[in-house]
Amino acid sequence: MKHVIQIAPEDDVRPWGILVRHSPGIALPNRIVIVSDEAVKTLREAGVRFDELAAPAVQE
């Protein structure tokens, strides 16, 4: 599943190494990236601050 996140300005540089290793994501302007579930989990574990702008819908 893909997530659309916006990385906090304070963490602008730090997550890129993580993203290169964990997700074939898409980088957009203003620190917005589209990444996998695994990348979101890894960024959280690393303490990278970001806002989740769109997440996969949960189907029941």
Buried (B, 14 or more C-beta within 10 A) or exposed (E): EBBBBBBBEEBEEBBEEBBEEBBEBEEEEEBBBBBBEEBBEBBEEEEBBBEEEEEEEEEE
